[in-house]
Amino acid sequence: MTAIVGILNKRGIAIAADSAVTFTNAIQEVTIQNKNEKVISIKDKVVNSGDKMLRLKDKQPVAVMIVGNALLTKLPWDVIIRWYRKQNDSSGFPTFQDYINNFKEFIESEIIPKYINKEYSFEEAEITHLVFAGYGQEESYPSICQYKVIGISKSKLQWQSCGCASISDEQESNIFTSGQSDIIDAIELGIQDDRVSVIRRKFQDLIDNLLNENMLDSLKSKINYPAIRQEVTDIIKESGREHLRQHLEAIKEFDLQKMACLAENLIKATELHRKITSRQESVGGLVDLAVITREDGFQWLNRKSWYEPSKGGQYGKFGI
C-alpha cells in the first residue's frame, strides 16, 4: 500500500508520497477435480524504493501518483506514465480534467491494444488508484482527483472517480489523503475512525452500569441504544469538523514551504505510527516531495536517487 498527502491553497499544491509499492499478480489455477473451477492466487511483493510520483507532461503543472498495485496487469504504471510523457508533446489543455481524459485515451489507444488486448476484472488486491494533481491552463486554482482502476472491458479502461479536492474562492484550502491515512485522519479530525466505535460501546456500557448500580435493570428494554450510538457518533463528527476547520483556516495562509513541510511530516508520522503499533507496516522508504504552481509548474523538493546527492528542480535527480 502507500500513503499520499496533498496540501492545497491558492498558492499551489504540495504533494508527498512514501516509497512503498506493491506489485500484485493474480494467477488463475484450475483444480484437477473440476476443470470448470478457477482458483485465484494472489502474489504480492512490496518494495520500499518505488517511483509513485511522476510528472504527467513536460513543462505542464500536472502530476500523477500511484496508490495500491503498481502494475496494470503485468506492465508497471510508472513505465506507462513515462511512455505517455515521451509520446505526447508538452502542450497543455484548458482544464485539469482534460489532462486526465487524455491520459486515459492514451492507455486505450496505445497500451491496451499493443500490450494487453484482453478483458480483465481486477481482484481487490490488484486494484490501482491513480491520483492526479495540478492545473488546467485556463484554471486559476489547483485540484487533486483520485480514480480507482477496476478493470479492462472492450478495450476500454474501467475506472471510477473516488473524489476530488479543489480550491476556489469559497474553499481556500484543502487536505487530500490517499492510501494508509489513519494517523492523517487523526491529525485532521482529532480522532481515528476505529476509536469512534470504541467510544460508542463504552458509552453504552456506562449507561448499563448506571442502571445496574441503581437497580433499574427493567429500564434497559426502553432505552433506544441505536439512537444513542448515533447521537454519540454525530457529536464526535461535529467535533471533528470543527477540528478540521481550524486546520484549514491556518493552511489558507501557508506559503509553499510550510505546505510541503506539513505534507512530508504527515507521511513520516504515518510511517512511525505503523511501526509502533500492530498495524501492517505498509508505509515506508524515502519521502518524495514536490510542489506544483500555475506559473512554475511541477518542482521537485526532494527526490530519492541511487547515485548522486539531492537536487531540486523540475526534473529531479532521476529525470522522473
C-alpha positions, 0 to 999 in steps of 0.5 A: 500500500502507500500513503499520499498527502496533498496540501492545497491553497491558492498558492499551489499544491504540495504533494508527498508520497512514501516509497512503498509499492506493491506489485500484485499478480493474480494467477488463475489455477484450475483444480484437477477435480473440476476443470470448470473451477478457477482458483485465484492466487494472489502474489504480492511483493512490496518494495520500499524504493518505488517511483509513485510520483511522476510528472504527467507532461513536460513543462505542464503543472500536472502530476500523477501518483500511484496508490495500491498495485503498481502494475496494470496487469503485468506492465508497471504504471510508472513505465506507462506514465513515462511512455505517455510523457515521451509520446505526447508533446508538452502542450497543455489543455484548458482544464485539469480534467482534460489532462486526465481524459487524455491520459486515459485515451492514451492507455486505450489507444496505445497500451491496451491494444499493443500490450494487453488486448484482453478483458480483465476484472481486477481482484481487490488486491490488484486494484490501482488508484491513480491520483492526479494533481495540478492545473488546467491552463485556463484554471486559476486554482489547483485540484487533486482527483483520485480514480480507482482502476477496476478493470479492462472491458472492450478495450476500454479502461474501467475506472471510477472517480473516488473524489476530488479536492479543489480550491476556489474562492469559497474553499481556500484550502484543502487536505487530500489523503490517499492510501494508509491515512489513519494517523492523517485522519487523526491529525485532521479530525482529532480522532481515528475512525476505529476509536469512534466505535470504541467510544460508542460501546463504552458509552453504552456500557456506562449507561448499563452500569448506571442502571445496574448500580441503581437497580433499574435493570427493567429500564434497559428494554426502553432505552433506544441504544441505536439512537444513542450510538448515533447521537454519540457518533454525530457529536464526535463528527461535529467535533471533528469538523470543527477540528478540521476547520481550524486546520484549514483556516491556518493552511489558507495562509501557508506559503509553499514551504510550510505546505510541503513541510506539513505534507512530508511530516504527515507521511513520516508520522504515518510511517512511525505510527505503523511501526509502533503499533500492530498495524501492517507496516505498509508505509515506508522508504524515502519521502518524495516531495514536490510542489506544483504552481500555475506559473512554475509548474511541477518542482521537485523538493526532494527526490530519492536517487541511487547515485548522486546527492539531492537536487531540486528542480523540475526534473529531479535527480532521476529525470522522473 
